[in-house]
Amino acid sequence: MEIVIIGAGVIGCAVARELRRYDVKVTVLEKENDVACGTSKANSGVVHAGFDAKPGSLKAKYNVAGNAMFDALAKELGFAFKRNGAYVLCFDKADEPVLQKLLEQGVENGVKQLEIHTGTQIREKEKYVSQEVTAGLWAPTSGIVSPYGMTIAYAENACVNGAQFLFEKTVCGVRREGGKTIVDCTDGTAYSADLVVNCAGVHGDDVNNFINPEKLKIVARKGEYMLLDKAASFVAEATLFQLPTKMGKGILVVPTAAGNVMLGPTAVDVDDKDCTDTTAEGLQEAYEKACKTVPSLSKRSVITQFTGLRAHLTTGDFEIGFAPCEGFYNVVGIESPGLTASPAIAVDVAKEIAETYKLKRRDDFVAKRQAPPSFAKMSDDERAALIARDPRYGKIVCRCETVTEGEIVDAIERPLGARDMDGIKRRTRAGMGRCQGGFCSPRVMEILAEKLGCDIAEVTKNGKGSEIVTGRVE
C-alpha cells in the first residue's frame, strides 16, 4: 500500500513516523525546502495542560492525551522538553469566577493538579508578575518544547524508518483516477497513492477542496512575537497566560525550551495564508499586553521578532478522519493546542488507517532517535571526549549559543539534513543568539558551501530566492 502525506509540519511528520510502524510505503510532500517551515517553526512552543478546550471536543481529547505522552516521547526522540507549569492570570476580582470555570472545565477534560492561587501566592513563585494580579489558575502539567526541534526529531525518525520526504512540492490538485488518488504538483510531477493524508496546515482547506465534496474553510490567524535575550530569562519560570478571549489564549510571557523568553502572540485573521510579515502595530500590542503581566519588561532585551500563522478552521475544532470521497483522509484545522495534541493525533490516525486497510505491523521499527550532540549543554569531561573523537567539536562557530563546527557538519549530514542557513539555525541554534548571526554567518555559509558542494553565492537563507551574497569581489 502507498500513502502520500501532504505537509511536513509537526502533524505530517508525526503521522509519517507512526505510519511507518506498519508495512506501508509513506511519501511526504512539502512545498518548502525543509521540514518545520510553517506554523511548526513559529509558535509559542507551549505544551498545554488541557483546561482551555471545550469538553467533548477533539481539541480537549487530544490535548490531554498528547500532554501525557511528552515525557517519554522527548526521551525517545531526543528533543528539548520541560514541565515548567503555567498560570492563567486574573487582573480583576470580578473576573475570578472565570478561573473557577476554567478549573472545572479542566477537571472535566481530565487535567490533573489544577489549583487556584491568590495573587500573593503567585508572586511568591513568580516575583516579577504584576501587583495588579489578584488570582490565577495554576496548571503544573503544562510544559515547553522546541516545536521545530520536535518536528525535526519526528521527521528524522520517520526517514530512518523508510519514509520518503520530497521538498519543493507545491500541491495544485488532488483527483481520483484508476482507483488511485493522484496528487498534482506545480512542477509538473504527480504522485499516485492508495490514500492521501492531508496535513497541509493553513492550506489544508485548499487541499481538501480539490477532491472532497464537503468543503472546508480555514482562516489564517496571524500571531506576532518578540523574543528576548537569554539575559532576561529571569522574568518568568512558568508560562504566564492572561484570561483567554474568543480569538485565543491571549498574549503570553513564555519561557522557551532553549532558555529565552517570548512575548506574544497577537491574533489577527488575514486573507494571505503566506503572510508572515511583522508590523510595528502588532509588535507594540504584544509588548504592551505582555507588560501588563510583567511590568518590568524592557524592549532593550528584544533580539528578534517573528510571525506565525495558525490554521483556524471555521468549525472551531480539529477535522480528523476519512473524507466521504475515496482515498482521502483529513488532519486539518490543527491550531492550538495542536502542537500538544500532535503525538496523540498521530497515533490514532495511524491506528485508524492501519485497521481500515488491515496493515501489518513491522517488527523492525526503530523507535529511538539518537539526538545530536549539544556542546553547550555538556560537561567539561564530555566536551573533551567529544573533541578527542572529532576535533571539529573544539572549534566554536557561534559564540552566542556555543555551537561548534562539528555540530554544524552533523546537522548537514544527518537524515534530512540542513540545506540552508535557517535549517542550520533550527537544528543547532547557530545564529539564534544575541547577535542574530552577525558573527557566525560567514563561517556557517562556508561550511554549507563545502558540504553541499556549491559556491558560497548559492547558499541561501531559506531556499531559492533568498541567496545571501551575489558574488565574489576579485
Steps between C-alpha positions, in 0.01 A plus 500: 500500500616853420415806711580861411504758779468866402688728739819456705406693810479331838172326410619367164834384642338337805246318282778387265695356791201317646394359162847357447431268793300310239588330173408792276684736266488860625589808292484851647458797265602844629484829311802649682857368490503357854274373775352736762492804270146615579301516824725233651796738515308810612280438802510530876652156562257442787392151600154592625346334805156472339262722698426740209331268255125443498414170671412230251691664216787340309718782630428396859545129432831527321640781714483297819607175333791667321621683810538170685728362227768769505735378774554161339494634145761769566738236635428260214547757222753726672340845489490776761201494737434626852195503727522855631132545588266781396289771658186659359500843663204707608535878545154577640320328787180523299652262242615239750192278443642441150799328660267266687320417176833425331596275791170313482534468124852368540387242756227390259762463227717286728769752594669422832626719787327825402487761777396862542765715667472850641702785356732482800560128450575559132754772573675271746574272204518765227629816666490717186126449443294820524366615836164537326460122472233392746496125437601234249437143390809284555554209257820311593469250212552774241841503333722650233656333196709594199231474229743481209732270697208267563397508133854431380527209745175348368614550140846348552353195669239459227776527238723244675200267502450537124270797446592702190498880520472705179548876531400799285182316404210744494172316457267644235245220472370176648287260292385138468615305200523126433415406857775723641519849646732719295678805641610754240780749571585831337833366371314258274550191714214279619487243778266202511382352829243268648442766765588867529527648851444875507726669760542823305459749787353835399458363147313191621167632376644565153624141478172363637291703259680357195328164552261494795135593429480618861683832484701650784605855584824578684580853610865590548527651848814710515699524823800727554770427758801666660793291622709616795869444562588219740625766743131582560399140568452580870169681435296178491543133586143388435301578189287807578163529328236767534131407496415356155282676243297376202812551284716269706709475813615861491846652540747276683824553682649158437843349563639298210663158516827667396505746790357818346165665574239582234223760499189444290321402290252752368196361318387656172317313224660562160411406142857424390590154630868559436527843665758480777596866508535669836343840557584787733139498623492128569832493681403801710175326597690187601744702708243718674274208591796294620598793723162470666619158622862596570532882530882494519544370143736708287517530122876511536485126564331426166737327254258409221134491395303254290151405388318167495171400337243278668263285294163600646224280362166681502334203674715581803638149545750264340392310188639147517385195307415343166323732257181384323702473178714191452871499578518825696553569872500838676714613794430873474406804705768398748545834671582538869521263685615318187866472598403340831244278330726385216644183660157364591348607167773319308457177695123495448521595132750223427295251700177584316668478160671172593174345619308618193756366253603201714864602506758269653708637784878495440736327740805701390378851587771711666324711763798676656678791335854589593488869579777718357776607740451837669839641598343783703327254732796268558731474798870575451580127502234429238632783285857373524393149399303633204788715379734202530272307265454790258709820529232698316304506826781708646438786255231744617312652206206668678622675816156610623363144514834311528447301180797317351606415147440135581136566584448693177654222291286246685187705428578486128589131493211368710190347336306784333796724578507879479533657156492869589577744779159473666528121493829526689344746742205272582724198553791657690390852614795655316381854428224502762691690766539863591684599182254307278772352281710813464811310608445142384317536167809526273652182645169312491464598134850367428421167666170470312668574167774246568266222611237561230763533229380840382636852466449721805288731283249214469452466875153625600325616813191287440492357149503631145474876470656572839867498398711698744790617282500586131854402410866547575711816491826423318 
